[in-house]
Amino acid sequence: MKVNNTDFNKTNVGEIVTLNGWVSKKRDLGGLIFIDLRDRSGIIQLAINPESPAYGTALKLKNEFVVKIIGEIVLRENANDNLKTGEIEVNVTDIEILNESSELPFDLNNMTALEDTRLKYRYLDLRRSELKDKIVLKHKIMQGAREFLNKNDFLEIETPILCKSTPEGARDYLVPSRVNKGSFYALPQSPQLFKQLLMMSGFERYYQIARCFRDEDLRADRQPEFTQIDMEMSFVSEEDVMNLTEGLLAHICKVSKGMDIKTPFVRMSYNEAIGLYGSDKPDTRFDMKINDITEGFKNTDFTVFKDVISGGGIINAIVVKNGADGYSRKDIDKLTEFVKTYKANALAFLKYNGEFTGSIAKFVDEKAGNYLKENLNLEDNDLILIIAGDYKMVKTSLGALRLKLGKDLDLIPKDKFNFLWVTDFPMFEYSEEEGRFVSCHHPFTHPADVDNLSDKENALARAYDIVLNGYEIGGGSIRIHDPKVQEKVLEALEFSKEDAYDKFGFLLDALTFGAPPHGGLALGLERLTMILAGTDNIRDVIAFPKTTSASCLMTEAPNEVSAKQLDELHIGLK
């Protein structure tokens, strides 16, 4: 049985077929009517002659009418190489209108509608092949993941959606309990604690296509509800997890896109990534690395640079090859305004053409000039962009500027997929908001050196992220399995024993009953699909997404609820 309209080709010529679908486009050539009939698989052309018993019905058809047709497959006079069914058409003898369509809010064949309109009528927008194909790709990725993990002795196990609220992450989505007055569930930000408990339960290899929820500010690659390809394994090292993940991603790319991905992936320490790219998720598809040129200005007379160096700061630069002629002072002023959003005070620049010109050229003596030429590999017409200040600000602002220039100058190849591992993450990071050190990943990440937790600025974790084309598509770690180590980490995070047991008591108890060494990783399904689909908007790969204000324009969620519902939940509104 043929399931899809595009299952037919010239080998089926002469067959009488019954097809169903939507009228995608109708062309009346003053007698002969052609219709593009669309189903999930694509387009097949229908031809209705004036002599056909179906001609009268065909005249009534409009775009997006749902029809059932009967006809004979014949060869087309003029083949269409852009269609899978481009060599054939169907001479229609019968048409049944299964449903009519109201006038559409936008033309599906000429996409000029605003995104808000398309989100409001998402079920119509999903009929377009551009979106439909991305949803199909996501399906293939999920099926590829299941296929690979099943073959590697993993068990697919579900974990709860209604959980206990725990700290050390984004804000939870809370669900009030009707039965337990004044108490709340939290929707899971990830299955982290449950998958660790599954290792302590002896399942050894777990995975789940897991729904996760985080109440955080949104952007183009983030949604309030999202999906992880979640994995956890017992008796493994970092190397085991990374090798298995590489195999999984190679398999996914092969079955979903037909791509052969080279393994092993490049590995880079966190410090190297920040130092060279200003980001812990570097896009390595183009060069333009960040260069530390502090040494070249250690004897400078330039007061700004002198003060930065004496204060323990750094001077870094990126080089725009052959870019000096392309950037006027006005253009550089715009770049300066851009880096100011990353707390940079200024953007100095030099242009090199055998000699230096630019905003700080008079401070570049012969020694400094030779240093720059040698260490930056300068050639005529190069543009050097320089930021000075504290380490974090300099690296972050130049990292952002690097990405902006890469896009503006079209330096980033669109058909390249650069996977890499970032390793040796900090164990802790300082939170200005909380005024204390918090977990860089989560409180259950195993420290690299258990005896070095007091040096919070330099303590490292057994954590790793997988990065693709400048996006973090997954992250994981070796977890703590020794209750004494877990106690030390929670103490370092300034949890009292009472607070720790209040929040994580069930996990802490489980660690005392023979917990195996274990570790894992979670891949962001939507981000991975987004990159493989060639889009930079995560909403494109979600059937029914939210806007950047976390609302659904189609269903008008979130919405107000009745006073009766609130009373049942023991909730009063301010």
Residue pairs with C-beta under 8 A, 6 or more apart in sequence:
2 8
2 17
3 41
4 39
4 40
4 41
4 42
5 19
5 20
5 21
5 37
5 38
5 39
5 41
5 42
5 43
5 44
5 85
6 39
6 41
6 42
6 43
6 44
6 84
6 85
7 41
8 15
8 17
8 44
8 73
8 85
8 88
9 84
9 85
9 87
9 88
10 75
10 87
10 88
12 73
12 88
13 73
13 74
13 75
13 88
14 72
14 73
14 74
15 72
15 73
16 70
16 71
16 72
17 70
17 71
17 72
17 73
17 90
18 68
18 69
18 70
19 37
19 39
19 44
19 68
19 69
19 71
19 90
20 39
20 66
20 67
20 68
20 69
20 98
21 37
21 38
21 39
21 66
21 67
22 37
22 38
22 39
22 64
22 65
22 66
22 67
22 127
23 35
23 36
23 37
23 38
23 61
23 62
23 63
23 64
23 65
23 67
24 35
24 36
24 37
24 38
24 43
24 63
24 64
24 108
24 109
25 35
25 36
25 63
25 109
26 33
26 34
26 35
26 36
26 61
26 62
26 63
27 33
27 34
27 35
28 59
31 49
31 50
32 47
32 48
32 49
32 50
33 47
33 48
33 55
33 58
33 59
34 45
34 46
34 47
34 48
34 89
35 45
35 46
35 48
35 58
35 61
35 92
36 43
36 44
36 45
36 46
37 43
37 44
37 45
37 46
37 67
37 69
37 90
38 127
40 132
41 84
42 83
42 84
42 85
42 129
43 83
43 85
44 83
44 85
44 88
44 89
44 90
45 76
45 80
45 83
45 85
45 88
45 89
45 90
46 69
46 71
46 89
46 90
46 92
47 74
47 89
47 90
47 91
47 92
48 54
48 55
48 58
48 91
48 92
48 95
49 55
49 91
52 58
52 91
52 92
52 93
53 93
53 94
54 69
54 92
54 93
54 94
54 95
57 95
57 96
57 97
58 92
58 95
60 97
61 67
61 95
61 97
62 100
62 101
63 101
63 104
63 108
63 109
64 101
64 104
64 108
64 124
64 127
65 97
65 99
65 100
65 101
66 97
66 98
66 99
66 100
66 101
67 95
67 96
67 97
67 98
68 95
68 96
68 98
69 90
69 92
69 94
69 95
69 96
70 92
70 93
70 94
71 90
71 91
71 92
71 93
71 94
72 90
72 91
72 93
73 88
73 89
73 90
74 88
74 89
74 90
74 91
75 87
75 88
75 89
76 86
76 87
76 88
76 89
79 86
79 87
80 86
104 124
105 113
105 117
105 120
105 121
105 124
106 112
106 113
106 117
106 118
106 121
106 124
107 113
108 124
108 125
108 127
108 128
111 128
111 130
115 539
116 547
116 553
118 124
118 125
119 125
119 539
119 545
119 547
119 552
119 553
119 554
120 553
120 554
121 554
122 543
122 544
122 545
122 553
122 554
123 554
125 131
126 132
126 135
126 543
131 540
133 533
134 529
134 533
134 535
134 540
134 541
135 541
135 543
137 256
137 257
137 529
137 532
137 533
137 541
138 525
138 526
138 529
138 541
140 255
140 256
141 252
141 256
141 525
141 528
141 529
141 532
142 209
142 229
142 525
143 255
144 251
144 252
144 254
144 255
144 256
145 207
145 209
145 229
145 248
145 252
145 523
146 156
146 209
147 251
147 255
148 247
148 248
148 251
148 252
149 156
149 207
149 231
149 248
150 156
152 205
152 244
152 247
153 205
154 205
154 206
154 207
154 231
155 203
155 205
155 206
155 207
156 206
156 207
156 208
156 209
157 198
157 203
157 206
157 207
157 208
158 208
159 188
159 191
159 194
159 195
159 198
159 208
159 210
160 188
160 194
161 187
161 188
161 211
162 175
162 185
162 187
163 185
163 186
163 187
163 188
163 194
164 185
164 186
165 172
165 174
165 184
165 185
165 186
166 186
166 193
166 503
166 504
167 503
168 438
168 439
168 442
168 443
168 493
169 189
169 214
169 442
170 189
170 214
170 215
170 216
171 214
171 215
171 216
172 186
172 187
172 189
172 213
172 215
173 186
173 187
173 213
173 214
173 215
173 224
174 184
174 185
174 186
174 187
175 184
175 185
175 186
175 187
176 183
176 184
176 569
176 570
176 571
177 183
177 184
177 185
177 569
178 568
178 569
178 570
181 570
182 570
187 213
188 194
188 210
188 211
188 212
188 213
189 212
189 213
189 214
190 210
190 212
190 228
190 230
190 522
191 208
191 210
191 212
191 228
191 230
192 442
192 444
193 444
193 504
193 506
193 507
195 206
195 208
195 230
195 232
195 520
196 232
196 444
196 479
196 507
196 510
196 518
197 506
197 507
197 510
198 206
198 232
199 206
199 232
199 233
199 234
199 479
199 515
199 516
199 518
200 510
200 511
200 513
200 514
200 515
200 516
204 233
204 234
204 235
204 516
205 231
205 232
205 233
205 234
206 230
206 231
206 232
206 233
207 229
207 230
207 231
207 232
208 228
208 230
209 227
209 228
209 229
209 230
209 525
210 227
210 228
210 229
210 230
210 522
211 225
211 226
211 227
212 225
212 226
212 227
212 228
213 224
213 225
213 226
214 224
214 226
215 224
215 550
216 222
216 224
218 224
218 546
218 547
218 548
218 549
218 550
219 548
220 536
220 537
220 538
221 471
221 527
221 530
221 536
221 538
222 538
223 526
223 538
223 539
223 542
223 545
223 546
224 546
224 550
225 546
226 524
226 525
226 526
227 524
227 525
227 526
228 522
228 523
228 524
228 525
229 248
229 474
229 522
229 523
229 525
229 528
230 520
230 522
231 241
231 244
231 245
231 476
231 520
231 521
231 522
232 518
232 519
232 520
233 240
233 241
233 244
233 518
233 519
233 520
234 516
234 517
234 518
235 516
235 517
235 518
236 478
236 517
236 518
236 519
237 478
237 519
238 423
238 462
238 464
238 478
238 519
240 519
241 464
241 476
241 478
241 519
241 520
241 521
242 265
242 421
242 464
243 264
245 466
245 474
245 476
245 521
245 523
246 263
246 264
246 265
246 419
247 263
248 523
249 261
249 419
249 466
249 523
250 260
250 261
250 263
252 528
253 259
253 260
253 261
253 417
253 532
254 260
254 261
256 532
257 532
259 417
261 417
261 419
265 419
265 420
265 421
265 466
266 284
266 418
266 419
266 420
266 421
267 420
267 421
267 423
268 282
268 420
268 421
268 422
268 423
269 422
269 423
269 424
270 280
270 422
270 423
270 424
270 425
270 426
271 424
273 279
273 280
273 281
273 282
273 422
274 280
274 395
274 399
275 290
275 292
275 395
276 282
276 289
276 290
277 283
277 284
277 289
277 290
277 399
277 402
278 290
278 395
278 396
278 397
278 398
278 399
278 400
278 402
279 396
279 399
279 403
279 470
280 422
280 425
280 465
280 472
281 422
281 465
281 467
281 470
281 471
281 472
282 399
282 420
282 422
282 467
282 470
283 403
283 406
283 412
283 418
283 469
283 470
284 418
284 420
285 412
285 413
285 416
285 418
285 469
285 470
286 406
286 411
286 412
286 413
288 318
288 319
288 320
288 321
288 402
288 405
288 406
288 411
289 318
290 316
290 317
290 318
290 395
290 398
290 399
290 402
291 316
291 317
291 318
291 319
291 375
291 376
292 314
292 315
292 316
293 315
293 316
293 317
293 371
293 372
293 375
293 376
293 386
294 309
294 314
294 315
294 316
295 371
296 315
296 368
296 371
296 372
296 375
297 305
297 309
297 315
297 363
297 368
298 309
299 367
300 306
300 309
300 363
300 368
301 363
302 360
302 363
304 346
304 388
305 315
305 363
305 388
308 314
308 315
308 388
308 389
309 315
312 390
313 388
313 389
313 390
313 391
313 394
314 388
314 389
314 390
314 391
314 394
315 386
315 387
315 388
315 394
316 386
316 387
316 388
316 394
316 395
316 398
317 376
317 384
317 385
317 386
317 387
317 398
318 384
318 385
318 398
318 401
318 402
318 405
319 376
319 377
319 378
319 382
319 383
319 384
319 385
320 326
320 327
320 382
320 383
320 384
320 385
320 405
320 409
321 379
321 382
322 379
322 381
322 382
323 381
323 382
323 383
323 409
324 351
324 352
324 353
324 381
324 382
324 383
325 381
326 383
327 335
327 349
327 383
332 347
332 349
332 385
335 347
335 385
335 401
335 404
336 346
336 347
338 400
338 401
338 404
339 347
339 387
339 397
339 398
339 400
339 401
342 393
342 396
342 397
342 400
343 393
343 396
343 397
344 387
344 389
344 393
344 394
344 397
345 389
346 387
346 388
347 385
347 386
347 387
347 401
348 358
348 359
348 360
348 385
348 386
348 387
348 388
349 358
349 359
349 360
349 383
349 384
349 385
349 386
350 356
350 357
350 358
350 359
350 360
350 361
350 364
350 372
350 383
350 384
350 386
351 357
351 358
351 381
351 382
351 383
351 384
352 372
352 373
352 378
352 379
352 380
352 381
352 382
352 383
352 384
353 380
353 381
354 380
355 369
356 364
356 369
356 372
358 384
360 386
364 372
372 378
372 384
376 382
376 384
378 384
385 398
385 401
387 393
387 394
387 397
387 398
387 401
388 394
403 470
405 411
406 412
414 534
416 469
417 468
417 469
417 531
417 532
418 468
418 469
419 466
419 467
419 468
420 466
420 467
420 468
421 464
421 465
421 466
421 467
422 464
422 465
422 467
423 463
423 464
424 448
424 460
425 440
425 441
425 460
425 461
425 463
425 464
425 465
426 440
426 457
426 458
426 459
426 460
426 461
427 439
427 440
427 445
427 447
427 448
427 453
427 456
427 459
427 460
427 461
428 437
428 438
428 439
428 440
428 456
428 457
428 459
428 492
428 493
429 437
429 438
429 439
429 440
430 436
430 437
430 438
430 456
430 457
431 437
431 438
436 493
436 494
437 456
437 492
437 493
437 494
438 493
439 445
439 493
440 461
440 463
441 461
441 463
441 475
441 477
442 477
443 489
443 490
443 493
443 495
443 504
444 477
444 479
444 480
444 486
444 489
444 507
445 461
445 462
445 463
445 477
445 478
445 479
445 480
445 489
446 461
446 462
446 477
446 478
446 479
446 480
446 481
446 485
446 519
447 453
447 459
447 460
447 461
447 462
447 485
447 489
448 459
448 460
448 461
448 462
449 459
449 460
450 485
450 488
452 458
452 459
453 459
453 488
453 489
453 492
454 492
456 492
459 492
461 477
462 477
462 478
462 519
463 475
463 476
463 477
463 478
464 475
464 476
464 477
464 521
465 472
465 474
465 475
465 476
466 472
466 473
466 474
466 475
466 521
466 523
467 473
468 528
468 531
469 531
471 527
471 530
471 531
472 524
472 527
473 523
473 524
473 527
473 528
473 531
474 521
474 522
474 523
474 524
474 528
475 521
475 522
476 519
476 520
476 521
476 522
477 519
477 520
478 517
478 518
478 519
479 518
479 519
479 520
480 486
480 489
480 511
481 511
481 515
481 516
481 517
481 518
482 511
482 515
483 508
483 511
483 512
483 515
486 508
486 511
487 500
487 508
490 500
490 504
495 503
500 508
501 508
526 538
526 541
526 542
527 538
529 541
530 536
530 537
530 538
530 540
530 541
533 540
533 541
535 541
538 545
539 545
539 546
544 552
544 554
544 555
545 552
546 552
547 553
550 558
551 557
551 558
566 572
566 573
